[in-house]
Every structure is written in C-alpha cells, then in structure tokens.
C-alpha cells in the first residue's frame, strides 16, 4: 500500500487531477478495505476514481490490454 501512496504523491498535481480511473486488478479484501478507508480520509474524490476488476478479461472490457501489459504477460 505504501508504494501506491508513494506513486500517487510522485505524480504532479496536474496529473493527479487528470486521472479519470485507476483500475486495480486481482485485489484482495484487505487491499480494498485499506483503499476505501484511506481514500475517504485522504482524497474522497480520488477514491471515487478507483475501479476494481477481478480478472484481466474484465479489465479488457474497459481498456485495450496492449496499452497496459507487456507482451510476455499477454502471452505473446
């Protein structure tokens, strides 16, 4: 979880405000709970941008996997 906060803080304000959705794939229950609580305290607006998907197939329904996954992960 610390890496996610660090990554978020590394982005400039302009980029943080420009994020439309943040997809998290294969999240566990603990991850969801922590993100929900932290999101509501730190930035409720940002918390609303977080979307959870259980599989890469679900993610592919929203964005092309060729844009986010390296070739070896895609099975090529």
C-alpha positions as CSV (number, residue, x, y, z in Angstrom):
1,X,0.0,0.0,0.0
2,X,2.9,2.3,0.7
3,X,4.1,2.0,-2.9
4,X,0.7,3.2,-4.1
5,X,0.7,6.3,-1.9
6,X,4.3,7.0,-2.9
7,X,3.4,6.7,-6.6
8,X,0.4,8.9,-6.2
9,X,2.5,11.6,-4.4
10,X,5.2,11.4,-7.1
11,X,2.7,12.5,-9.7
12,X,2.4,16.2,-10.1
13,X,-0.9,17.9,-9.1
14,X,-1.8,18.3,-12.8
15,X,-1.5,14.6,-13.4
16,X,-3.3,13.5,-10.2
17,X,-6.2,15.7,-11.1
18,X,-6.3,14.4,-14.7
19,X,-6.7,10.7,-13.7
20,X,-10.1,9.5,-14.9
21,X,-10.0,6.0,-13.5
22,X,-7.5,3.8,-11.7
23,X,-8.1,0.1,-12.3
24,X,-6.8,-2.4,-9.7
25,X,-6.8,-6.0,-10.8
26,X,-6.8,-9.0,-8.5
27,X,-7.2,-7.0,-5.3
28,X,-7.7,-8.8,-2.1
29,X,-10.3,-7.9,0.6
30,X,-7.6,-6.3,2.8
31,X,-6.5,-4.1,-0.1
32,X,-10.0,-3.0,-0.8
33,X,-10.7,-2.1,2.8
34,X,-7.5,-0.2,3.2
35,X,-8.0,1.8,0.0
36,X,-11.6,2.5,0.9
37,X,-10.7,3.9,4.3
38,X,-7.6,5.7,3.2
39,X,-9.4,7.1,0.1
40,X,-12.2,8.6,2.1
41,X,-9.8,10.3,4.5
42,X,-7.0,11.4,2.1
43,X,-9.0,12.2,-1.0
44,X,-12.6,11.2,-1.4
45,X,-12.7,12.5,-5.0
46,X,-9.7,10.2,-5.9
47,X,-11.3,7.3,-4.1
48,X,-14.2,7.5,-6.5
49,X,-11.9,7.0,-9.4
50,X,-10.7,3.6,-8.2
51,X,-12.3,0.7,-10.0
52,X,-11.7,-2.9,-9.1
53,X,-11.6,-5.8,-11.6
54,X,-11.2,-9.4,-10.8
55,X,-9.5,-10.6,-14.0
56,X,-7.6,-9.2,-16.9
57,X,-10.6,-10.1,-19.1
58,X,-12.8,-7.7,-17.1
59,X,-10.0,-5.0,-17.5
60,X,-10.0,-5.6,-21.3
61,X,-13.7,-4.6,-21.3
62,X,-12.6,-1.1,-20.3
63,X,-9.2,-0.6,-22.0
64,X,-7.1,-2.5,-24.5
65,X,-4.6,-4.7,-22.8
66,X,-2.0,-3.9,-25.4
67,X,-1.8,-0.4,-23.8
68,X,-1.0,-1.6,-20.3
69,X,0.6,-5.0,-20.3
70,X,4.0,-6.1,-21.5
71,X,4.0,-8.7,-24.3
72,X,5.2,-11.6,-22.0
73,X,2.2,-11.0,-19.7
74,X,-0.2,-11.0,-22.6
75,X,1.0,-14.4,-23.6
76,X,2.8,-13.3,-26.8
